[in-house]
Amino acid sequence: MTFARSLVLLSITVIIPAAASAQRQQSRPDTVRAATAREELLALEARWNDAHIYADTNALYPLWADDIIVIVPEMRPFTKDDLKAFWRSGRSHITRHETSDVTVRGYDNSAVVEGKLRREQSFSGRVEANEWRFTKIYVRRNGRWQVVSYHASPLPAGSS
């Protein structure tokens, strides 16, 4: 057997399988990272929901990016300063804040979370119940996820 042929056989038996194994190893961390990010985001969603029920601004403030915009039905858009002022006012007391049909889609350092929200609140002494579809956009900055955009719109009657 010639040296060249030996080199080709060595490449086929050692280098190519090693390259394929390296390729599998490189794709696996992405899958693991995606699963971890999804779990992180779902945990943040639970924290978001609980914080609304308990008016826990200490939990909410770190979730809001400095450039957050919140758009909900029948209200003007809220910035971070607007949200802080609203929560400090004590005008709203949320008694139910439950999400369902939640999906998470990740994109490098951002993610889109969508779902349905059932919410009940006492607002300036008036009790309201809402069913909304929401979209929340998270961005990962300095190692932590923050919400940069939240949009909710009413669900059509009978679609829950």
URTA-V950196 format. One record per backbone hydrogen bond with DSSP energy under -1.0 kcal/mol. NH is the residue of the N-H (numbers start at 1). CO is the residue of the C=O. If there is no record, write none. Layout:
nh=[NH & NH]
co=[CO & CO]
//
This chain:
nh=[6 & 7 & 8 & 9 & 10 & 11 & 12 & 13 & 14 & 16 & 18 & 19 & 20 & 21 & 22 & 23 & 24 & 25 & 26 & 27 & 28 & 29 & 31 & 32 & 33 & 34 & 35 & 36 & 37 & 38 & 39 & 40 & 41 & 42 & 43 & 44 & 45 & 46 & 47 & 48 & 49 & 50 & 51 & 52 & 53 & 54 & 56 & 57 & 59 & 60 & 61 & 63 & 64 & 65 & 68 & 69 & 70 & 71 & 75 & 78 & 83 & 84 & 85 & 86 & 87 & 88 & 89 & 93 & 95 & 96 & 98 & 100 & 103 & 105 & 107 & 110 & 111 & 112 & 113 & 114 & 115 & 116 & 117 & 118 & 119 & 120 & 121 & 122 & 123 & 124 & 126 & 128 & 130 & 132 & 133 & 134 & 135 & 136 & 137 & 138 & 139 & 140 & 141 & 144 & 146 & 147 & 148 & 149 & 150 & 151 & 152 & 153 & 155 & 159]
co=[2 & 3 & 4 & 5 & 6 & 7 & 8 & 9 & 10 & 11 & 14 & 15 & 16 & 17 & 18 & 19 & 20 & 21 & 22 & 23 & 24 & 25 & 27 & 28 & 29 & 30 & 31 & 32 & 33 & 34 & 35 & 36 & 37 & 38 & 39 & 40 & 41 & 42 & 43 & 44 & 45 & 46 & 47 & 48 & 49 & 50 & 51 & 55 & 56 & 56 & 57 & 60 & 60 & 147 & 65 & 148 & 78 & 150 & 72 & 70 & 79 & 80 & 81 & 82 & 83 & 84 & 85 & 122 & 120 & 120 & 118 & 116 & 114 & 112 & 110 & 107 & 138 & 105 & 136 & 103 & 134 & 100 & 132 & 98 & 130 & 96 & 128 & 93 & 126 & 91 & 123 & 121 & 119 & 117 & 153 & 115 & 151 & 113 & 149 & 111 & 146 & 109 & 144 & 141 & 139 & 63 & 137 & 137 & 69 & 135 & 71 & 133 & 131 & 156]
//
